[in-house]
Amino acid sequence: MSELSIEEEFIIKKLEENGGKLNYKELQTLCQEEFEGVRLILKKLKEKKYVSYMGVIPGYSAEIELKR
């Protein structure tokens, strides 16, 4: 697995702090003060097999789950 960016690490940390699952909208709110482009970052994390969610790009109602 490749190294993670600061943004990717931030998202993983937030998921860990919330039991490994967050709704996309909640995650977006947690990240909005730090950076933009949460959907793109989640897509990269899914490609690296760190997270899972339905579809290619998460929608507002998507559940983002940390893979362990």
Secondary structure, DSSP 8 states (H G I E B T S, - for coil): -----HHHHHHHHHHHHTTTEEEHHHHHHHHTTT-S-HHHHHHHHHHTTSEE-SSSS--TT-EEEE--
